[in-house]
Amino acid sequence: MVQFGPNDYSVSLGKPGQGGLPEVVEAHNKMIKMAIKAGVDREWKSAVRRSQTLHRDGCQRLLHGLDHQIIAGWCRTNGPALRKLLP
């Protein structure tokens, strides 16, 4: 699995918070193409429009922000009880 954080990458470029810069988008797209070519096609994006582009470019499995919200909610609800059960 691969993951690309546009805002993290923008920090690496010395331009924090600018994940939409053309050079960041270009690096992201390059990573996606390399991953697909290598047989690794998983990408996380919450924007539906971006998901459509990723699917068109060959990504077959997409994770969305809602997945993470559901898991985080479950952990907040059930985490305290689990902590009591585990050593």
FENVENRA-V412520 format. One record per pair of residues at least 12 apart in sequence whose C-alpha atoms are under 8 Angstrom apart, sorted by sequence separation. I is the first residue (numbers start at 1). J is the second residue. D is the distance in Angstrom with one decimal. If there is no record, write none. Layout:
BEGIN
I_J_D / I_J_D
END
This chain:
BEGIN
6_18_7.9 / 7_19_4.3 / 6_19_4.5 / 6_20_7.2 / 10_24_6.5 / 9_24_6.9 / 43_59_7.3 / 41_58_7.4 / 42_59_6.4 / 45_62_7.1 / 46_63_7.5 / 47_64_7.8 / 6_24_6.2 / 41_59_5.0 / 42_60_7.1 / 43_61_7.0 / 44_62_5.6 / 45_63_6.3 / 46_64_4.5 / 6_25_7.4 / 41_60_6.5 / 42_61_5.3 / 43_62_5.4 / 44_63_4.5 / 45_64_5.3 / 46_65_4.8 / 41_61_6.8 / 42_62_6.0 / 43_63_6.5 / 44_64_5.8 / 45_65_6.8 / 46_66_7.5 / 42_63_7.7 / 44_65_7.7 / 6_28_7.2 / 36_58_6.8 / 36_59_6.9 / 4_28_6.6 / 33_57_7.8 / 4_31_7.8 / 2_35_7.3 / 2_40_7.2 / 1_40_6.1 / 2_41_7.8 / 3_42_8.0 / 1_41_7.3 / 2_42_6.5 / 3_43_6.2 / 1_42_5.8 / 2_43_6.6 / 3_44_6.9 / 1_43_7.7
END
